[in-house]
């Protein structure tokens, strides 16, 4: 399965085309559909940060996914998110997607918007690993095992 070609802007107001704009050889994508799901994303971030620091070529992104709206409504939402996120690195890695959510979910076989979707994709957008919902130690173990089995860029195992 491939991550579909979509466009959005990060919170630094830079246009992004995914998956081409993803910087990592491996990219962990957090896809929330509802504002309250940010707490689930936040639960995953310490693990993502730790892996990013330890494994060259690994990056993570937050992709708030929102049904298309008019320009004004989208601008207001983006500026509200910007105001709530002062850290420039977090702004850079938060890419808001305004799109047809049903079509997007269908392409990625996401059954529900009731939980976040977490995808690990390569540079080309191939989905290598996935889960849904809040962080748990079991999900961490599954991700870490996948990363152990997946060779790193420098030939070492992480």
N, C-alpha and C positions, 0 to 999 in steps of 0.2 A: 504494500500500500504506500502511496506517495502523499505527502502533504501537498494540498492544492496550491497553485499559484494565486496569491492574494496580495493586496496592497493595503497599507495602513501608514500611520505616522507614529513615530515614537514621541515621548513626552518632551523631547528636545526640538520638536516640530520638524523632524527630518523624515522625508518620505522613505518608506521601506517596501521592497517587493520580496515577499517570502515565497519559497525558501531561499532564494538567491542572496538575500541580505544577511542571512545567518552567518556568523563569524566562525563558529566552531566546526571542527570535523565531526564532533558529536554535539548536539544541541538539545537540552532539556527544555521542553515547552510546557508552560502552565497555562491552561485555557479555562478561565472562569467565564461564566455566562451571566452571573448575577453579582451585584455589588457585595452582598454578604459573603460571597465565596472568597473574598480577599483573605479572610482569616485562614482558610484552608491553604491558599497559596503561601501565605506567610509561614505556615507550619512546615512547608517544604524548603523554604529558602535557606535555612542554616545548613542543611545537607547539600543543597546545590552549590552554595558558596564554598563549602569544604572540598567538594569534588573539583570544582573549578580551580581552586588554589593548588590542588594536588596533581591534577591530570592535565597536561598540556593538550590543547585542542578541544577542551570541553567548555561550553558556554551555556548559560541558561537565560530564558526570556519569559516575561509575563505577557500574555496575549489576551487582554480583555476583549471579549467577542460580543458585539452589540449589533442588533438589527439596524440596517441603514436608516438614517434619519435625515432631515434637512441639514444643510451646511451650518446654520445657526445653532441648532441643537447639538450637533456633533462638536462644534467649536466650544460651546459652553461646557459640555461634558469633559472634553480634553483639558480645558483650562482649570476646571475643578479638580481633576486628577493631578495636574501639574502643581497646583497650589498645595495639595496634600502630600506631595513627594518632593522634598527639597534636594535629595541626593542626586547629583548629575548622573552617576553610573546607573542608578535605579531608573531614572528618567530615560536614559539611553536604551535600556533593555526592556522597557515597557512599551509595547507596540499595540496600539488600539486598532482593532479590526472592525470596521463598519461594513457589514456585508449581509447577504441573504443567509441567515443562520441555518435555516433548514437545509439548504443546498450544501453548505459547509459541513454540517453535521453528517449529512448523507455520504459525502465524499470520504469522510474520516470514520464512518461507521460509529458515530457517537449517538447512542440511543436516547440520551436524556440530558437536559440542561440542569438537572437537580444536583449534580456534583461536578467538580472540576474534572477535566481530562488532563492527564500528564502524558506527554509523548516524548520519546527520545528519537530524534531523527538525525540522519547523517547530513552532510553538506548538500546533497542532491535532494533531500526531503524524504528519503525512504524512511518509513516508520520502522524502527528496530525493536522498540519496547514500548509498552503502554500500561497505564493503570488509570483508575478513577478515584476521586475522593481525597479525603484528608490524609496527611502523612500518618503512617504507622511504622513501627519498627519492622514489621513483616515486609511491607512494601520497600522500605530502605534496603533490607536484605536481598530482595529480588533484584533491585536496581544494581546494587553493589556486585552481586553475582554475575549479572549480565556484563557489567564493565570489566570484571576479572576475565571473563571468557572472551571479551572483544578486545583485540590487540590495540594498544595505544599507538600513537603516531611515531614514537621513538623506538618501538619494538619491545618496550617493557610492558609488563602486566601491571595494572593498577589494582 
